[in-house]
Amino acid sequence: MKKVLYPILAIIVFLVMQVVGALVMAVISFSKNPDVFLTLARSGNQEAMMTYIMMGDALAWGLIISDILTIGILALCRLVDWKYVVNFKMIDWKVGLFAIVGAICLIFYSDILSEMLDLPDEMSKIFESMSLTVVGALSIGVIGPIVEEFVFREALLGSMLRGGMNKWVAITASALVFGIIHWNPAQIPFATIMGFVFGVIYYKTGNIVIPSILHILNNSTAVVLMLVMGEEAQDASVTEWIGGPVYAMGICAPIIIIGVLWLKAFWQKYQSERFVDTPTAVVDLIEPTEAIEPTGIIESTEQTNQIPINNETVL
């Protein structure tokens, strides 16, 4: 039951705290200019009302307060294991470099894929508005990514793994939830792919350190582009810079191969300390009528000192 209930609890906590964040936004917006807030509320124009609330510092502070409360409640629900979750000392950085390079390659590919799908981006103006303020830039570029790793990797994926769920089922399910819960169509494919990559890295390292670094790098890059390019950032296209879809796909092919190969090397070389595959027990069923030879007993007891784990032998 834990592998189902705890992940659901993690999602519920995240969604409820988003609602709390929205209420904080409304309070901040009202306190800044009560007359404008009340006028928009009475007009019945919900789109204009939401735009007013979600622009500027109000949205940023609402998200930050929501983020802080989210981590606190997850910790109270024992969905965060502080022994591992941000333990820099347990990271094998030499092998972890393979994961970082592989993930960056796949981030680049995912960005181009999202551009080519050309799905509607309902959050671009809001992100641009937030990026113009210090607190907004910190919320998007640093705080948000870290909190999302706490929620979707440590609390959601971690609880499924601790509950005994198959690792690939757990990683895939958490990636799908991560993508869908962004709600913005333009972000869903990208977030799903990245959720899978971050999940793989989290499983092997046992914490959110490397996924958080990659998540911060991705979001901070977007913030910097918005600050430098302004409104032009909304129309900026890596695909067009490269020379069009054909050239973009031609460049993506080797990049995908490099990314997958580096992640594969990371997967094979990294020695996990937290999540270890459970060895498969092999039980010989013997019919009651069959006689058990003494030699068979001796051979089986000699072999019990060797347990196969991940195609290796632990003596």
C-alpha positions, 0 to 999 in steps of 0.5 A: 500500500505504501508504494501507492499511498505515499506517492499520492500523498506527495502529489496531493501535498504539492497541489494543495500548496499550489492553491495556498500559493495562489491565495498568497498571490491574491493577498499580495496583489490586493495589498499593493493596490486594493482599488484595482484588485476590487475593480477587476474582481467586480468586472467579472473579467477572470482573465484580466484578474488572473493576469494582474495577480500573476504578474510581477512579485506577487506570483514569485512570493506566492511560489516561494512561500508555497515551496517552503511549505511544501518541503516542510509538510513533505518532511513532516509526512516522512517523505524526505530522507534527510540522510540521503536527499542532499548528501554531497559526500555520497556523490561519485563526481567522476562517474556523475560527470557522465550523467551531467554530460549525457543529460545536457545532450538530452536537454538540448534534444528535448528543447528542439523537439518541443520547438518542432512540436510547436505546442501553445505556450501559455506561460511565456509572458508570465515567466518573462514578467517574473524574470525581470525581478530578482525574487522572480528570477530566483523563484524560477531559476533556483528555488523552484527547481530544487523544490520540484526535485524534492517533490517529484524525485525524493517524495514521489519517485523515492516513495515508490522505490522504497515501497518496492515498485519496479524501478523502471515503472516508478521512474516512468510514472514519476516522469509522466506525472512531472510532465503533466503537472506542469499543465502548460502544453509547451512544457509537457513533452520536455518536462516528461523527458527530463523527468525520466532522465532526472529519475534515472540519475536519482535512482543511481545516486540516491539523492537529488544533488545532480538532478537539482544542478541540471534542473537549475542550469536549465531554468537559469539559462531560460531566465538569462535569455529572457533578461538579455533578449526581452520579448524576443526570447518568446520567439527565439528558436534554436531550430531556426538558428541552426538552419531549420528542422532538417539541419536540427534533426541532423544535429540531434541524431549524434547528440541523442546517441552521445547523450544515451551512451554517456548515461549508459556509462553512468548507469553501468559505472555508478555504485548505488548506495541507497537503492539496490536491486533486490536479488532474485531468489531461486527456489528449487521445488522438490516433489515430496516423493523424491529422495534428497541425496546427501550430496545435493544438500552439501552442494546447495549449502556450499552455494548459499555463500554466493548470491547473484546480484546484478550479474555480479557475485557478492561473496 
